[in-house]
Amino acid sequence: MGKILFADMHNNSSLALMPSLFREAGSACFGLSFPHSLLAHSTLLDRHFTFPPGARTGTMRGMVRGLLDALKGGEPDFLLTNDELFIRNLLAARRHLRLQKDRLPPDGARLLALLETSLVTNDDFFTRPGSQDAARTAGFPVLDSFTADSWQAIKAQAPHFGYPFYLKLSFESGGQGVFWLTGPEDLSAVMGKCDQANIHPAPDAPALAQKAAPGQEVSISFSAWRGTLLGYEVYIPLKKAWKNGPTSVLKTTFRPHWAEPLRALVSRLDYTGFGGLDVMETSSSPSSLPTVIEVNLRPTHSLQMGRQTGSPLIPRFAASLRQGSPAVDEGPLHTQNHATLTVFPSELQRDRHSQYLYTCPGNVPWDDPGLLRAVMNQFIAPKRQRRTAPPRSPSANTEPARQESIE
C-alpha cells in the first residue's frame, strides 16, 4: 500500500493539504505535528500523532519521541515534510543515530532506517551551497557566489565579492533568511536582526552569497525514486502571498528540454522524494537552460496543485513506493499547460478579495472538511488577528523586483 508520514513542527498549510492527494493515489496517510496545527485537523489521515510539549523548545529528545510514537503506531515507509528547520533537526538526529548504528535498540534502528530512506544520504546537499554545486554538476548554469559558515567569514569576503548581492541562510524557508545587501550597513543590520533571533551561519548550515539574476522567474517541481526522475512540472509565479513568500497564483507551462539536466541532478543526489528548483530564464532561445538560483530538497508549494495541473508527480511516487521500483511512463508531465491557478490558502492570505479567486480554479480542500474549517478560521479571521508572514526569522531587506520563490 505504501504508508506516508507527514511531519510538521510548525504550521505548513501546503503539507496539510497533501494527504488527500496521496490517499487518492493509494497511499495510507499518517500525521505527526502539534495538536493545534493545520495537519492535526485533517480528516483524511488514517491516524494522527502528536509531538510532546517539550518538543516545542527544540529539544532533540521531544522530536525523537514523537517520531518513535508514529513509527510504533503507524509503521510508515516514508517521511514527508517541507519544514526546513525540522529537516535540519532530522539530519542532526540521523548523524547521532549513525554513530550508534551497531548498538541501537530496535526502535532506534527503525527510526534510522526511516531517515535513511526519506533523506538524501549526504547532508551537504540540503544546504544552499551544496545543492547549488549539485545543480552545477548536473549541467545547469548557476550564479556567481561564495560560501561562508560564520558572520566573520561573510564580512571578510563581501568586499572582494562586491555589493550588491543576496545573502541566503540554509534551512530557512517561506521567504525568511534571504536578504538583499547593497553595502556593509545592510550586512551589519542583518547580522543584528539574525543574532536577536538566534539565526546564524554554521558549519552544518552555511550561508550562500549570490549575485542577482535577470530574466523571468520560473519554478520546477519534481518527484524521484532512488535516483530516477519520475516527472516534473514547470510554472511561472504570478503572485506571492507576501514578499519572497510562497506562490499564491501560478501559470503552468512546459519545458521538455529541461528533462536531461533534471535527470542528471536526481541521479547525482541519488534522490528519493519530492523537490524543486527556482530558476531564471535569461535567454529567448527555446533550447537554452535556465540559471538555477535555488534547489529545494523537499515538497514544493505547487505539489498540492496536482488535481488542477493534471500532474503525475504524486501518483508516480506512490506507485514507486508500493512496488519498490520507479514507476515511470511516457505520458505528459501535466495536462493543463498555460492554465492560471490560485493556490489555497495562499491567495486568501495575500488578498481575500482577489479577482483570481473568482476567475481561476483553485485547490480548496472540499473533501477534507475538518482541515477546511481550520484553515478558514486561521486565515479568514478578523484582520487584526491574522499574520501576513511567518514570524520565524527576520524578513528580507528591500530588494530589486524579483528573485526568490521560496516555497
Summary of the structure (lengths in Angstrom):
residues: 407
radius of gyration: 20.3
end to end distance: 28.8
largest distance: 59.3
contacts: 1390
relative contact order: 0.15
helix: 40%
strand: 21%
